[in-house]
Amino acid sequence: MKVKFKTCGKCGEQRPIWATHDEVKYCKTCWLRRCAQQSQSVKKPTHSTIPHRSPIKPKTSEVNKPKKIPNRSKKRTLEERQYSKDRKVFLQEHPNCCARIPGKCSIKATEVHHMFDGSDRDKYFLTVTTWLAICRGCHNWLHSHVKEAKDLGFLK
């Protein structure tokens, strides 16, 4: 916020105005000097000196609350619900890791790897023929070694 400079009614200098009293504008220095000379407690009103009033709360129906944007669309929520069901069945039918990366594999499949990545992933999200049952170690390796995973046929 840019501070506006106006002429002080006491010293005549261009300064930010601190207070106005009896239609005279005072800079901070002149106002504090005036208060000290008068030995009155004439000070600029502060939040604590304003009488407290309890705020009038509007009725909840009157308040225009912004509509919350959902994290997922309804369509995506339904797809994820279906995926969760299909994933459990798929892992029961395929209990062993399909990748078998030496030094990484724990043999028991715990995750579903989607062979299509990036923009094609949503297109084939529920297509079981594009899934691989793999263990966590192999899954981490596939996503950290994308070029090798594509050469081995684990990513398309």
C-alpha positions in Angstrom: 0.0 0.0 0.0 1.4 3.4 -1.0 1.4 6.0 1.8 -0.1 9.4 0.9 1.7 12.5 2.0 -0.3 15.6 3.0 0.6 18.9 4.5 0.6 18.9 8.3 -1.5 21.7 9.8 1.0 22.3 12.6 4.5 22.1 11.1 3.6 22.6 7.4 5.7 19.7 6.1 4.6 17.0 3.7 4.2 13.9 5.8 1.7 11.0 6.4 -1.2 12.3 8.4 -1.5 10.6 11.8 -4.6 12.3 13.2 -7.2 15.0 12.5 -8.6 17.0 15.4 -10.9 20.1 15.0 -10.4 19.9 11.2 -6.6 20.3 11.6 -4.4 17.5 10.2 -1.4 16.4 12.3 1.7 14.4 11.4 2.7 11.8 14.1 5.4 14.1 15.6 3.1 17.1 16.0 0.2 15.0 17.3 2.3 13.3 20.0 3.8 16.7 20.9 0.3 18.2 21.2 -0.9 15.3 23.4 2.1 15.7 25.7 1.6 19.5 26.0 -2.1 19.1 26.8 -1.4 16.3 29.3 -4.7 14.9 28.4 -5.2 11.5 27.2 -6.3 12.7 23.7 -4.9 9.9 21.6 -5.7 8.5 18.2 -8.4 5.9 18.8 -7.2 2.3 18.9 -9.0 -0.9 18.7 -8.9 -1.3 22.4 -10.5 2.1 23.1 -13.5 1.5 20.8 -16.5 0.2 22.7 -17.0 -3.5 22.2 -20.1 -4.6 20.4 -20.9 -8.2 19.7 -20.9 -8.7 15.9 -24.2 -9.4 14.3 -23.8 -12.8 12.7 -25.8 -13.4 9.5 -28.0 -16.4 9.2 -26.2 -19.4 7.6 -28.7 -19.3 4.7 -27.6 -15.7 4.0 -23.9 -16.4 3.8 -22.7 -17.1 0.3 -20.2 -19.8 0.8 -18.0 -20.6 -2.1 -18.8 -24.0 -3.6 -16.0 -26.5 -2.8 -14.4 -28.1 -5.9 -14.3 -31.9 -5.4 -10.9 -33.6 -5.5 -12.2 -36.1 -8.1 -15.1 -36.1 -10.5 -18.0 -38.4 -10.0 -16.9 -40.4 -13.0 -13.4 -40.9 -11.6 -14.7 -41.9 -8.2 -16.8 -44.6 -9.8 -13.8 -45.8 -11.9 -11.6 -46.0 -8.8 -14.3 -47.9 -6.9 -14.5 -50.4 -9.8 -10.7 -50.5 -10.0 -10.4 -51.4 -6.3 -12.7 -54.3 -6.7 -11.0 -55.6 -9.9 -7.6 -55.1 -8.4 -8.4 -57.5 -5.5 -9.6 -60.2 -7.8 -6.7 -59.7 -10.1 -4.1 -60.0 -7.3 -5.9 -63.2 -6.1 -5.7 -64.7 -9.5 -2.1 -63.6 -10.0 -0.3 -64.1 -6.7 3.3 -64.1 -8.0 5.3 -61.2 -9.4 5.5 -61.1 -13.2 8.5 -58.8 -13.5 11.1 -60.9 -11.5 13.8 -58.2 -11.5 17.0 -59.9 -10.1 17.9 -58.5 -6.7 14.6 -56.6 -6.3 11.9 -59.2 -6.5 10.1 -60.6 -3.4 8.1 -63.0 -5.5 4.7 -62.2 -3.9 2.7 -59.8 -6.0 1.3 -56.9 -3.9 0.6 -54.3 -6.5 -0.9 -53.8 -10.0 1.4 -52.2 -12.5 -0.3 -50.3 -15.4 1.7 -50.9 -18.6 0.4 -47.7 -20.2 1.8 -44.6 -18.5 1.2 -40.9 -18.9 -1.8 -39.7 -21.0 -2.8 -43.2 -22.1 -3.1 -44.4 -18.4 -6.6 -43.1 -18.0 -7.7 -44.7 -21.3 -6.6 -48.1 -20.1 -7.1 -47.7 -16.4 -9.7 -50.4 -16.1 -8.4 -52.6 -18.9 -7.2 -55.8 -17.1 -5.1 -56.9 -20.2 -2.7 -53.9 -19.6 -2.1 -54.8 -15.9 0.8 -56.7 -14.4 0.8 -58.2 -10.9 4.2 -57.3 -9.3 5.9 -56.8 -6.0 6.8 -53.4 -4.6 10.6 -53.8 -5.2 10.0 -54.5 -8.9 7.5 -51.7 -9.2 9.9 -49.2 -7.8 12.6 -50.4 -10.2 10.3 -50.2 -13.3 9.5 -46.6 -12.6 13.0 -45.5 -11.8 14.4 -47.3 -14.9 11.9 -46.3 -17.5 14.1 -46.9 -20.6 15.0 -50.4 -19.5 11.4 -51.2 -18.5 10.2 -50.2 -22.0 12.9 -52.4 -23.6 11.7 -55.3 -21.4 8.1 -54.6 -22.4 6.8 -53.6 -19.0 5.9 -50.0 -20.2 4.3 -49.0 -23.4 
